[in-house]
């Protein structure tokens, strides 16, 4: 305790607020104020993770066997509206109403969960819910929401569950072209059960942390359907998501590097290119098993896997691979020749690496052809292609 107090680090703190138990994880002292009279003082503590709804003991591992995730734009991506409105304009029986005052009926039906069983018996659900909003006087409305629910066959450390959630976040971000920020995350532990009217209910543990992936779009939460690169249905529904999770588990390190280069808006262009190049090397090594191949050879194999869509994007793959190799070597080995490549051209080359990795991942999960058709005709790809080819 003396060492902890002297260092100002607190691995775990327990507390109670508004009747709810809290576990504060990975804390450290930020500032201390001492009073001369009485020897008392105040202390400011920075907390990296907050779990509301449970106490985890001093040396107990943070673990759970269930998790639910609310992702921004997931409901847009699901594209399955359970909301319905009916307009009934004035008829002869309702002559008391003016012509521009229709009767409006709003309806909502909760959809069944879409379920896929993952390896080792884990289960993923795409859950749907409907809520009513308004004060019943001036406003009344219906909202729908889709969320993911993951149930493991045994207790899993929280970092592993968060990695699964991150894999889902990456998929929705790729598909929608937006950052699918975590709007909520909860865990379930088998020991947290409460009874009501003779029935048992599981108590959730709310998880709060400062996430790196933030939605910084001009209109957060708004997404026209035509802006998406592909929809949930085109991707193959819940079965497609199941295949994605299997592939993401194999390529998690590479996927994380690519998506981090996209989520971080302030990253240098050279760092984007370098990280995406390294991710493609890792993807090729894991997929094809060649440990000693040269970088350009790996790019060629990935381009072959990506297919004709990538050829249309960059033009001559051989020329593209050589330019990317030169730029990557220059950045990685500080050769000092980057004046040959303008920053804008380097940005377009970095974007070509992003799309190469995405297309390879989509091929790896055996995505339906509808996904590639939708991407091919997306305005961003038709705009980006000429810019990449000009950079060569």
Residue, then its C-alpha position, 0 to 999 in steps of 0.5 A: x500500500x505504501x508503494x502504491x500510494x507513493x507511486x500514485x497508481x491504483x490498479x483497481x478501485x471499487x465504489x458505489x454511486x446511485x446504488x450501483x457498484x463500480x469497478x474502476x480499472x487501471x487508474x493513476x493519480x493526476x493531482x493531489x491537494x493537501x490541507x495544512x490543517x488536519x492533514x486532509x486533502x483531495x486527489x484527482x484520479x484518472x481512470x482508463x476503464x469503468x465497469x458499472x454494475x459489478x465488483x471484480x475482486x482485487x486479483x480477479x480477471x476481468x472476464x464475461x461470457x456475453x457481450x452486446x455492442x451498439x455500433x453507429x450506422x449498424x441500423x443503417x447497414x442492416x437496411x431492414x425497416x420494421x417501421x411503417x407509416x400509413x397516410x389516410x387523406x380526407x374522405x366523404x365520411x371525414x368532411x370535418x378535416x381539411x384537405x391537407x390534414x391526413x390521419x397518420x398511423x405509425x406501426x412497428x414490429x420487432x424482428x426476430x434475431x438473426x443467429x449464427x453459430x461460430x466455431x467452439x460453440x460461440x453464438x452471434x446474434x443481430x438483435x432488433x428492438x423498437x422503442x417509443x419516444x415523445x411526451x405524448x402531448x407534442x411529440x410521439x415517435x417510434x425508433x428501431x435499433x440493431x445491435x450485436x449480441x455475442x455469447x461465448x461457451x465459457x468465460x472469456x477475458x474482456x480484452x478478447x471480447x473487445x477484439x471481437x467487437x472491434x472486428x464487427x466495428x471494422x466490418x460495418x465501417x468498411x461497408x458503410x464508409x463511415x466510422x462505426x463508433x461504439x455507442x454502447x458496450x455491455x458484458x454479462x457474467x454468469x454470477x450476475x443474476x437477479x430474480x423477479x416474480x419467480x423468473x431469473x434475469x441476467x444483470x448487464x455490466x456497462x463498459x466505458x472507455x475512451x475509444x480511438x475510433x471516433x465518428x467525425x463525419x459532418x452529420x454523425x448518425x446520418x447515412x444515405x443508403x446510396x453512400x454505403x459500399x455494400x449492404x448487410x443483405x448483399x454481404x450474405x446476412x448473418x452467415x456472412x458476418x460469421x465468416x468475417x469473424x473467422x477471417x478477422x481472427x486469422x488476420x486481426x493484426x493486419x486488419x487492425x493496422x489497416x483500420x487504425x490508419x483509417x480511423x486516425x484522421x491526423x496520421x501522416x500519409x507516409x505512415x498510412x502507406x507504410x502501415x497498409x503495406x505491412x498489413x498486406x505483407x502479413x495477410x499474404x504470409x498468413x494466406x499463402x504461407x510464403x515466408x521469404x517472398x519479396x514485397x512486390x511478389x506479395x503485392x502481386x499475389x494479393x492483386x490476383x486474389x482481389x481480382x479484376x475489380x482491383x485491376x480496373x482501379x489501378x490499371x497496370x498492376x505491374x507498374x503499380x506494384x513497382x511504384x508502391x515498392x519504391x515509395x514503400x522502400x523510400x519511407x521504410x529505409x529513409x532513402x531520401x528520394x520522396x521528392x519524386x512522389x508528391x504528397x497527393x500521389x502518395x495519398x492515392x497510392x495509400x488508398x489503393x493499398x487500403x482497397x487492395x486489403x479490403x478486397x482481399x478480406x472480402x475474397x477471403x470470406x467468400x463475399x457474394x458477387x453483389x458486394x463487388x458489383x456495388x463497390x465497383x460502381x460506388x462514386x468513391x471508386x470511380x473517382x479514385x481510379x483515375x487519381x491512382x493511375x495518374x500517380x503512376 
